[in-house]
Amino acid sequence: MDESQDSKDASPEGEAPIDNNADSAIQDTIDEIVAEAVANAEAGDAPADHSDDGETGEADSLEAKVVALTEQLADAKDDQLRVQAEMQNLRRRAERDVESAHKFGLEKIINGLLPVLDNLDRAIGAVPEESAGDDGVKALLEGVELTRKTALDVLTRFSVDVLEPFGEPFDPQFHEAMTMVPSPTAEPNSVIDVLQKGYTLNGRLLRAAMVVIAKPE
């Protein structure tokens, strides 16, 4: 019984499940006790001066040892199953953490770049239509648009999607309604204007799109 307990205590906390040697040691001890009891019962040369009470007491003692060791074996198996379950949960949690780190590790950096994209959008929208045909303004506008496209292409490679839901039904999970205005042509509760684009990273919302929605009449 001491060998079983030492084997159990020697298992480092949080590592592999309990060594099966503990179960084997307990089972071997049970087998030895049972074999000894059977040998004593079958021995024909047992001393004649043993009383019935002595034999009964010895049998009870052996039976008690068998019961105790059997209980220890069951406890060891329960501990083994518990440790295995805990290790499996830890492994799954670690896998989820690694997967989350791979998917969303760039979230802070991307959030820092969103104001840059907003400023590029404002610069493009600030060009008056009557000045768009000017060669100098046209070249400048094309440069800003190319810069914005290049930035968006880089973000797209990292699973960033742009939310520009013009004409789509209002979705409170991804859209932030700034105001509601009557519209005779648009569907009620649909987006009729996008004040600021939204962005998602691997399906997780980084920033909701600021929208104007059609007011039901």
Rosetta silent file (secondary structure, phi, psi, omega in degrees, C-alpha in Angstrom):
SEQUENCE: MDESQDSKDASPEGEAPIDNNADSAIQDTIDEIVAEAVANAEAGDAPADHSDDGETGEADSLEAKVVALTEQLADAKDDQLRVQAEMQNLRRRAERDVESAHKFGLEKIINGLLPVLDNLDRAIGAVPEESAGDDGVKALLEGVELTRKTALDVLTRFSVDVLEPFGEPFDPQFHEAMTMVPSPTAEPNSVIDVLQKGYTLNGRLLRAAMVVIAKPE
SCORE:     score description
SCORE:     0.000 S_00000001
   1 L     0.000  -34.995  177.821    0.000    0.000    0.000 S_00000001
   2 H   -64.842  -38.734  179.825    2.931    2.398    0.681 S_00000001
   3 H   -62.553  -38.311  177.886    4.334    1.745   -2.793 S_00000001
   4 H   -64.190  -43.772 -177.171    0.984    2.757   -4.337 S_00000001
   5 H   -67.379  -40.225  178.960    0.815    5.961   -2.294 S_00000001
   6 H   -63.216  -40.148 -179.434    4.420    6.929   -3.107 S_00000001
   7 H   -64.455  -37.388 -179.608    3.803    6.412   -6.801 S_00000001
   8 H   -69.615  -41.746 -178.059    0.709    8.613   -6.649 S_00000001
   9 H   -69.880  -27.579 -175.112    2.442   11.428   -4.739 S_00000001
  10 L   -74.450  -11.761 -178.332    5.428   11.419   -7.092 S_00000001
  11 L   -74.429  119.657 -178.017    3.265   12.465  -10.083 S_00000001
  12 L   -63.688  140.661 -179.354    3.939   16.196  -10.742 S_00000001
  13 L   -66.201  134.237  176.887    0.909   18.406  -10.560 S_00000001
  14 L    85.056   -2.568 -179.197   -0.456   19.428  -13.982 S_00000001
  15 L   -96.992 -149.607 -172.904    1.602   16.881  -15.961 S_00000001
  16 L   -65.417  159.272  179.944    0.667   13.508  -17.496 S_00000001
  17 L   -58.873  164.597 -175.788   -2.071   11.333  -15.867 S_00000001
  18 L   -53.653  138.268  179.859   -1.239    9.048  -12.910 S_00000001
  19 L   -63.523  133.601  179.569    1.208    6.280  -13.729 S_00000001
  20 H   -67.228  -10.677  177.688   -0.522    2.938  -14.230 S_00000001
  21 H   -62.436  -30.133  178.128    2.221    1.356  -12.060 S_00000001
  22 H   -63.313  -45.570  178.038    0.214    2.486   -9.016 S_00000001
  23 H   -61.390  -41.996 -178.028   -2.808    0.480  -10.184 S_00000001
  24 H   -64.792  -39.469 -179.196   -0.602   -2.531  -10.916 S_00000001
  25 H   -64.542  -43.324  178.950    1.048   -2.421   -7.483 S_00000001
  26 H   -64.597  -43.087 -179.173   -2.301   -2.350   -5.688 S_00000001
  27 H   -64.790  -37.470  178.129   -3.660   -5.137   -7.866 S_00000001
  28 H   -64.039  -40.083  179.248   -0.538   -7.232   -7.220 S_00000001
  29 H   -64.126  -41.450  177.356   -0.956   -6.785   -3.461 S_00000001
  30 H   -61.005  -44.982 -179.554   -4.599   -7.909   -3.689 S_00000001
  31 H   -61.132  -39.755  179.914   -3.576  -10.962   -5.681 S_00000001
  32 H   -64.335  -42.813 -179.758   -0.903  -11.839   -3.088 S_00000001
  33 H   -65.141  -43.096  179.249   -3.358  -11.577   -0.204 S_00000001
  34 H   -63.585  -42.073  179.506   -5.969  -13.673   -2.009 S_00000001
  35 H   -63.134  -39.587  178.938   -3.335  -16.286   -2.914 S_00000001
  36 H   -64.515  -41.137  179.517   -2.165  -16.402    0.696 S_00000001
  37 H   -64.352  -42.043  179.587   -5.722  -16.903    1.940 S_00000001
  38 H   -65.831  -39.606  179.701   -6.347  -19.698   -0.551 S_00000001
  39 H   -63.895  -42.157  179.211   -3.054  -21.379    0.377 S_00000001
  40 H   -65.277  -35.057 -179.117   -3.874  -21.288    4.085 S_00000001
  41 H   -72.054  -32.539 -175.446   -7.296  -22.725    3.438 S_00000001
  42 H   -93.201  -13.415 -176.870   -5.991  -25.582    1.315 S_00000001
  43 L   -64.266  126.491 -179.851   -2.887  -26.406    3.331 S_00000001
  44 L   -87.090  -12.491 -176.601   -3.261  -29.847    4.858 S_00000001
  45 L  -105.965   26.003  178.613   -0.374  -29.438    7.280 S_00000001
  46 L   -65.110  145.007 -179.101   -1.739  -26.389    9.102 S_00000001
  47 L   -57.490  137.832 -176.502   -1.042  -26.462   12.848 S_00000001
  48 L   -76.016  -15.723 -173.425   -3.803  -28.231   14.741 S_00000001
  49 L   -87.959    4.955  175.106   -3.692  -25.855   17.666 S_00000001
  50 L   -74.120  131.639  178.212   -5.280  -22.915   15.712 S_00000001
  51 L   -83.685  162.990  177.448   -8.714  -22.197   17.067 S_00000001
  52 H   -63.158  -35.058  179.766  -11.708  -21.420   14.878 S_00000001
  53 H   -64.983  -38.929  179.072  -11.757  -17.889   16.266 S_00000001
  54 H   -64.558  -44.019  178.924   -8.141  -17.360   15.174 S_00000001
  55 H   -64.054  -40.513  178.913   -8.829  -18.598   11.677 S_00000001
  56 H   -64.360  -41.245  179.266  -11.951  -16.418   11.453 S_00000001
  57 H   -63.947  -40.605  179.504  -10.009  -13.379   12.666 S_00000001
  58 H   -65.732  -40.785  178.713   -7.255  -13.955   10.094 S_00000001
  59 H   -64.046  -40.438  178.829   -9.805  -14.341    7.318 S_00000001
  60 H   -64.631  -39.346  179.779  -11.554  -11.134    8.400 S_00000001
  61 H   -64.289  -43.810  178.135   -8.222   -9.295    8.451 S_00000001
  62 H   -64.191  -40.032  179.367   -7.357  -10.484    4.952 S_00000001
  63 H   -64.041  -40.316  178.556  -10.802   -9.562    3.690 S_00000001
  64 H   -63.501  -40.291  178.202  -10.468   -6.086    5.202 S_00000001
  65 H   -63.672  -41.524  179.004   -7.121   -5.601    3.485 S_00000001
  66 H   -62.147  -44.022  179.656   -8.590   -6.697    0.164 S_00000001
  67 H   -62.204  -44.986 -178.188  -11.501   -4.274    0.577 S_00000001
  68 H   -62.988  -44.585 -179.775   -9.168   -1.399    1.531 S_00000001
  69 H   -68.268  -35.059  176.695   -6.828   -2.035   -1.384 S_00000001
  70 H   -63.486  -40.459  177.544   -9.745   -2.375   -3.776 S_00000001
  71 H   -65.075  -39.707  177.710  -11.031    1.014   -2.633 S_00000001
  72 H   -63.735  -38.741  178.278   -7.582    2.519   -3.120 S_00000001
  73 H   -63.471  -42.892  178.704   -7.457    1.072   -6.621 S_00000001
  74 H   -64.466  -40.670  178.745  -10.857    2.594   -7.443 S_00000001
  75 H   -63.964  -40.647  179.567   -9.753    5.965   -6.026 S_00000001
  76 H   -63.307  -39.421  178.062   -6.556    5.849   -8.091 S_00000001
  77 H   -66.935  -39.209  176.790   -8.551    5.166  -11.240 S_00000001
  78 H   -62.363  -43.272  178.815  -10.925    8.055  -10.426 S_00000001
  79 H   -62.003  -39.869 -179.718   -7.952   10.370   -9.896 S_00000001
  80 H   -63.159  -45.392  179.307   -6.484    9.239  -13.198 S_00000001
  81 H   -63.759  -38.326 -179.879   -9.707    9.978  -15.088 S_00000001
  82 H   -65.523  -43.881  179.914   -9.992   13.374  -13.380 S_00000001
  83 H   -65.761  -39.574  177.931   -6.433   14.350  -14.281 S_00000001
  84 H   -61.169  -42.483  179.118   -6.945   13.186  -17.866 S_00000001
  85 H   -64.776  -41.664  179.148  -10.079   15.353  -18.142 S_00000001
  86 H   -64.219  -41.988  179.347   -8.273   18.372  -16.692 S_00000001
  87 H   -65.136  -37.112  178.441   -5.341   17.947  -19.064 S_00000001
  88 H   -66.508  -40.702  177.534   -7.714   17.670  -22.019 S_00000001
  89 H   -64.355  -41.482  178.337   -9.506   20.877  -20.974 S_00000001
  90 H   -63.153  -40.470  179.811   -6.172   22.693  -20.581 S_00000001
  91 H   -64.373  -43.322  179.592   -5.056   21.521  -24.020 S_00000001
  92 H   -65.796  -39.983  179.284   -8.281   22.714  -25.645 S_00000001
  93 H   -64.013  -40.820  178.880   -8.086   26.071  -23.854 S_00000001
  94 H   -65.056  -39.451  178.595   -4.490   26.541  -25.003 S_00000001
  95 H   -63.860  -40.624  178.145   -5.454   25.711  -28.579 S_00000001
  96 H   -64.986  -40.410  179.811   -8.269   28.279  -28.464 S_00000001
  97 H   -63.809  -41.644  179.364   -5.911   30.925  -27.058 S_00000001
  98 H   -65.506  -42.884  179.399   -3.355   30.279  -29.800 S_00000001
  99 H   -62.769  -42.041  178.928   -6.034   30.402  -32.489 S_00000001
 100 H   -64.601  -39.574  179.322   -7.413   33.666  -31.070 S_00000001
 101 H   -64.105  -37.670  178.846   -3.924   35.185  -30.949 S_00000001
 102 H   -67.983  -38.061 -175.634   -3.372   34.299  -34.613 S_00000001
 103 H   -78.122  -40.094 -169.319   -6.713   35.770  -35.682 S_00000001
 104 H  -120.930   16.439 -179.469   -6.837   38.919  -33.577 S_00000001
 105 L   -65.743  -24.180 -178.130   -3.230   39.656  -32.648 S_00000001
 106 L   -95.414   10.614 -173.065   -3.177   42.637  -35.058 S_00000001
 107 H   -59.789  -45.483 -178.183   -6.398   44.173  -33.740 S_00000001
 108 H   -65.393  -40.917  179.501   -4.758   47.104  -31.932 S_00000001
 109 H   -64.231  -43.819 -179.366   -2.518   47.952  -34.877 S_00000001
 110 H   -65.595  -40.169  176.590   -5.428   47.869  -37.323 S_00000001
 111 H   -59.640  -34.560  177.712   -7.551   50.050  -35.042 S_00000001
 112 H   -70.231  -24.377 -179.855   -4.722   52.567  -35.095 S_00000001
 113 H   -86.473  -16.272 -176.352   -4.758   52.612  -38.907 S_00000001
 114 H   -61.362  -41.511  176.714   -8.508   53.219  -39.269 S_00000001
 115 H   -60.232  -30.771  176.703   -8.247   57.016  -38.714 S_00000001
 116 H   -63.961  -44.591  177.463   -5.704   57.114  -41.568 S_00000001
 117 H   -63.734  -39.222  177.742   -8.242   55.483  -43.892 S_00000001
 118 H   -60.210  -43.108 -179.676  -10.909   57.910  -42.658 S_00000001
 119 H   -66.162  -36.634  176.435   -8.695   60.881  -43.536 S_00000001
 120 H   -64.872  -40.769  176.943   -8.039   59.471  -46.993 S_00000001
 121 H   -62.195  -41.661 -179.544  -11.795   59.078  -47.505 S_00000001
 122 H   -66.203  -38.944  179.115  -12.354   62.678  -46.384 S_00000001
 123 H   -63.449  -40.833  178.583   -9.636   63.934  -48.712 S_00000001
 124 H   -66.653  -42.416 -178.890  -11.234   62.158  -51.662 S_00000001
 125 H   -73.222  -17.060 -177.317  -14.698   63.423  -50.753 S_00000001
 126 L   -83.203   -8.708 -178.707  -13.503   66.993  -50.240 S_00000001
 127 L   -76.045  119.983  178.556  -12.539   67.503  -53.892 S_00000001
 128 L   -64.456  147.357 -178.368  -15.192   69.666  -55.583 S_00000001
 129 H   -63.369  -36.466 -177.986  -16.731   68.213  -58.724 S_00000001
 130 H   -69.960  -18.949  179.435  -15.914   71.312  -60.734 S_00000001
 131 H   -96.641   -6.970 -175.402  -12.218   70.943  -59.817 S_00000001
 132 L   -65.137  -23.823 -178.958  -11.998   67.215  -60.533 S_00000001
 133 L   -83.980  -10.925  178.534  -11.171   67.878  -64.196 S_00000001
 134 L   -66.413  136.485 -174.956   -8.158   70.021  -63.406 S_00000001
 135 H   -61.178  -43.443 -179.277   -4.962   68.167  -64.279 S_00000001
 136 H   -66.694  -44.223  178.823   -3.209   69.006  -61.007 S_00000001
 137 H   -66.811  -39.543 -179.775   -6.222   68.144  -58.862 S_00000001
 138 H   -62.240  -42.797  179.519   -6.869   65.007  -60.905 S_00000001
 139 H   -65.969  -40.508  178.548   -3.321   63.743  -60.399 S_00000001
 140 H   -65.140  -42.402  179.806   -3.487   64.493  -56.673 S_00000001
 141 H   -63.925  -41.571  178.687   -6.845   62.742  -56.380 S_00000001
 142 H   -63.756  -37.670  178.021   -5.560   59.682  -58.211 S_00000001
 143 H   -64.878  -41.065  178.669   -2.573   59.525  -55.856 S_00000001
 144 H   -66.273  -42.961  179.940   -4.801   59.644  -52.762 S_00000001
 145 H   -64.530  -38.372  178.571   -7.133   56.994  -54.184 S_00000001
 146 H   -66.951  -39.550  177.385   -4.172   54.745  -55.020 S_00000001
 147 H   -62.066  -44.217  179.617   -2.792   55.171  -51.504 S_00000001
 148 H   -63.975  -43.320 -179.897   -6.157   54.255  -50.017 S_00000001
 149 H   -62.862  -41.314  179.210   -6.519   51.215  -52.308 S_00000001
 150 H   -62.948  -42.487  178.970   -3.035   49.972  -51.396 S_00000001
 151 H   -63.190  -42.476  179.782   -3.796   50.288  -47.674 S_00000001
 152 H   -67.023  -36.082  178.115   -7.083   48.414  -48.071 S_00000001
 153 H   -63.247  -39.540  178.062   -5.382   45.652  -50.081 S_00000001
 154 H   -64.809  -45.204 -179.523   -2.895   45.130  -47.239 S_00000001
 155 H   -65.344  -35.385  179.206   -5.674   44.995  -44.645 S_00000001
 156 H   -62.495  -36.300  178.275   -7.667   42.579  -46.805 S_00000001
 157 H   -64.499  -22.404  177.528   -4.738   40.147  -46.757 S_00000001
 158 L  -101.851   25.725  173.481   -5.078   40.132  -42.971 S_00000001
 159 L    65.352   34.671  173.586   -8.831   39.334  -43.160 S_00000001
 160 E   -97.103  128.798  178.658  -10.059   42.904  -42.615 S_00000001
 161 E  -115.907  144.807 -179.879  -13.393   43.666  -44.324 S_00000001
 162 E   -92.324  134.817  175.549  -14.937   47.081  -44.941 S_00000001
 163 E  -100.884  106.533  176.659  -18.530   47.732  -43.844 S_00000001
 164 L  -131.421   75.795 -164.292  -20.143   50.105  -46.347 S_00000001
 165 L   -87.050   39.378  179.743  -23.809   49.032  -46.068 S_00000001
 166 L   -60.611  127.917  179.617  -25.492   51.557  -48.338 S_00000001
 167 L    83.293   -5.801 -179.336  -28.936   50.229  -49.308 S_00000001
 168 L   -88.731  157.441  174.196  -28.733   47.273  -46.891 S_00000001
 169 E   -63.179  146.363 -179.883  -31.155   46.625  -44.013 S_00000001
 170 L   -66.160  129.748  179.455  -30.030   48.138  -40.730 S_00000001
 171 L  -122.240  107.489 -176.566  -28.083   45.631  -38.611 S_00000001
 172 L   -63.880  -16.911  178.506  -27.510   46.792  -35.008 S_00000001
 173 L   -73.836  -27.981 -175.887  -24.634   44.327  -34.634 S_00000001
 174 L  -124.269   -9.319 -176.784  -22.547   46.078  -37.296 S_00000001
 175 E  -119.959  145.801  174.461  -24.240   49.453  -37.825 S_00000001
 176 E  -117.911  112.721 -177.280  -24.607   52.492  -35.583 S_00000001
 177 E   -77.128  120.757  178.580  -27.655   54.603  -36.467 S_00000001
 178 E   -90.267  -33.693  178.394  -26.840   58.298  -36.205 S_00000001
 179 E  -162.743  166.351  175.867  -30.220   59.570  -37.356 S_00000001
 180 E  -124.761  134.114  179.714  -33.428   58.588  -39.149 S_00000001
 181 E  -132.498  147.215  177.105  -34.874   60.562  -42.039 S_00000001
 182 E   -66.333  142.048  178.165  -38.005   60.042  -44.150 S_00000001
 183 L  -145.070  117.347 -178.539  -37.372   58.561  -47.573 S_00000001
 184 L   -74.251  -16.495 -175.555  -40.121   57.917  -50.115 S_00000001
 185 L  -104.762  -25.726 -175.710  -37.938   55.619  -52.211 S_00000001
 186 L   -89.038  153.115  175.263  -35.958   53.585  -49.656 S_00000001
 187 L   -67.375  142.773  177.500  -37.195   50.605  -47.688 S_00000001
 188 L   -57.826  139.839  179.445  -38.015   51.411  -44.054 S_00000001
 189 L    65.881   19.677  173.542  -35.063   50.791  -41.696 S_00000001
 190 E   -97.949  160.275 -177.594  -32.635   50.502  -44.607 S_00000001
 191 E   -83.362  122.406 -179.946  -29.359   52.403  -44.801 S_00000001
 192 E  -109.649   -7.741  176.134  -29.630   55.483  -47.020 S_00000001
 193 E  -160.213  144.419  178.077  -26.279   57.070  -46.184 S_00000001
 194 E  -113.805  110.785 -179.629  -22.947   55.977  -44.675 S_00000001
 195 E   -79.581  -34.576  178.370  -21.314   58.702  -42.590 S_00000001
 196 E  -150.961  130.707 -178.235  -18.310   56.583  -41.603 S_00000001
 197 L   -69.208  152.104  175.199  -17.323   53.121  -42.811 S_00000001
 198 E  -107.629  169.652 -177.245  -17.027   50.225  -40.429 S_00000001
 199 E  -143.786  147.133  174.333  -14.486   47.409  -40.310 S_00000001
 200 E  -127.598  153.191  176.242  -14.325   43.787  -39.166 S_00000001
 201 E  -124.517  112.090 -176.448  -11.383   41.473  -38.478 S_00000001
 202 L    51.693   40.144  177.733  -12.064   37.775  -39.113 S_00000001
 203 L    85.683  -12.687  178.071  -15.740   38.484  -38.577 S_00000001
 204 E   -87.837  134.326 -177.512  -15.182   40.345  -35.277 S_00000001
 205 E   -69.622  123.689  172.508  -16.391   43.934  -35.267 S_00000001
 206 E   -91.546  -44.211  178.466  -13.582   46.481  -35.040 S_00000001
 207 E  -154.255  131.336  179.753  -15.764   49.536  -35.577 S_00000001
 208 L   -72.603  149.590  176.087  -19.432   49.855  -36.435 S_00000001
 209 E   -78.187  130.841  176.186  -20.438   51.774  -39.545 S_00000001
 210 E   -84.540  120.156 -170.468  -22.092   55.109  -38.761 S_00000001
 211 E  -132.414  162.378  169.706  -25.227   55.242  -40.898 S_00000001
 212 E  -111.836  131.629 -176.257  -28.406   57.128  -41.624 S_00000001
 213 E  -116.239  154.925 -178.837  -31.476   54.944  -41.928 S_00000001
 214 E   -74.404  133.050 -179.130  -34.828   55.466  -43.622 S_00000001
 215 E   -86.045  129.829  177.653  -37.623   56.371  -41.255 S_00000001
 216 L   -63.262  137.866  179.598  -40.829   54.338  -41.624 S_00000001
 217 L   -92.045    0.000    0.000  -43.708   56.524  -42.740 S_00000001
